[in-house]
Amino acid sequence: MYAWIFRHLPGPLWARILICLVLAAAVVLLLMEFVFPWVSTVSPWTESTVGAG
């Protein structure tokens, strides 16, 4: 899958590498800002019992 994406990006090698880095940073940003906070609100594993004694 990653090779398919890399082959279909426009430009020379250095531009494709730069585009891949920007895409990876965008994915990480979206995960950190929207997906992970939403998952933490709906997951049942946020309640901790360590030290509750």
NUKEKOL-446466 format. One record per residue (C-alpha): residue number from 1; residue in three letters; chain; x, y, z. Coordinates in steps of 0.2 Angstrom, whole numbers, plus 2048, in hexadecimal, padded with zeros to 3 digits. Layout:
<nodes>
+-----+--------+--------+-----+-----+-----+
: num : residu : chaine :   x :   y :   z :
+-----+--------+--------+-----+-----+-----+
: NUM :    ALA :      A :   X :   Y :   Z :
...
+-----+--------+--------+-----+-----+-----+
</nodes>
This chain:
<nodes>
+-----+--------+--------+-----+-----+-----+
: num : residu : chaine :   x :   y :   z :
+-----+--------+--------+-----+-----+-----+
:   1 :    MET :      A : 800 : 800 : 800 :
:   2 :    TYR :      A : 80E : 80C : 804 :
:   3 :    ALA :      A : 817 : 808 : 7F4 :
:   4 :    TRP :      A : 807 : 80B : 7EB :
:   5 :    ILE :      A : 805 : 81C : 7F3 :
:   6 :    PHE :      A : 817 : 821 : 7F0 :
:   7 :    ARG :      A : 816 : 81C : 7DD :
:   8 :    HIS :      A : 807 : 827 : 7DA :
:   9 :    LEU :      A : 80E : 837 : 7E2 :
:  10 :    PRO :      A : 813 : 844 : 7D6 :
:  11 :    GLY :      A : 825 : 84B : 7D4 :
:  12 :    PRO :      A : 837 : 846 : 7D6 :
:  13 :    LEU :      A : 83D : 83B : 7E4 :
:  14 :    TRP :      A : 840 : 849 : 7F1 :
:  15 :    ALA :      A : 82F : 850 : 7EE :
:  16 :    ARG :      A : 827 : 83F : 7F1 :
:  17 :    ILE :      A : 830 : 83D : 801 :
:  18 :    LEU :      A : 82B : 84E : 807 :
:  19 :    ILE :      A : 819 : 84B : 802 :
:  20 :    CYS :      A : 81A : 83A : 80C :
:  21 :    LEU :      A : 821 : 843 : 81B :
:  22 :    VAL :      A : 813 : 850 : 81B :
:  23 :    LEU :      A : 806 : 843 : 818 :
:  24 :    ALA :      A : 80C : 839 : 827 :
:  25 :    ALA :      A : 80D : 849 : 832 :
:  26 :    ALA :      A : 7FB : 84D : 82D :
:  27 :    VAL :      A : 7F5 : 83B : 832 :
:  28 :    VAL :      A : 7FE : 83D : 843 :
:  29 :    LEU :      A : 7F6 : 84E : 846 :
:  30 :    LEU :      A : 7E5 : 848 : 842 :
:  31 :    LEU :      A : 7E7 : 839 : 84D :
:  32 :    MET :      A : 7ED : 843 : 85C :
:  33 :    GLU :      A : 7E1 : 851 : 85A :
:  34 :    PHE :      A : 7D0 : 848 : 856 :
:  35 :    VAL :      A : 7D1 : 835 : 856 :
:  36 :    PHE :      A : 7DA : 831 : 866 :
:  37 :    PRO :      A : 7D0 : 83E : 871 :
:  38 :    TRP :      A : 7C0 : 836 : 86A :
:  39 :    VAL :      A : 7C6 : 824 : 86D :
:  40 :    SER :      A : 7CA : 829 : 87F :
:  41 :    THR :      A : 7B9 : 82F : 883 :
:  42 :    VAL :      A : 7B0 : 820 : 87C :
:  43 :    SER :      A : 7BC : 812 : 882 :
:  44 :    PRO :      A : 7B8 : 809 : 893 :
:  45 :    TRP :      A : 7CB : 808 : 898 :
:  46 :    THR :      A : 7CD : 81A : 89E :
:  47 :    GLU :      A : 7C8 : 816 : 8AF :
:  48 :    SER :      A : 7D7 : 811 : 8BA :
:  49 :    THR :      A : 7D7 : 808 : 8CA :
:  50 :    VAL :      A : 7E9 : 809 : 8CD :
:  51 :    GLY :      A : 7EC : 810 : 8DE :
:  52 :    ALA :      A : 7DA : 811 : 8E3 :
:  53 :    GLY :      A : 7DB : 808 : 8F4 :
+-----+--------+--------+-----+-----+-----+
</nodes>
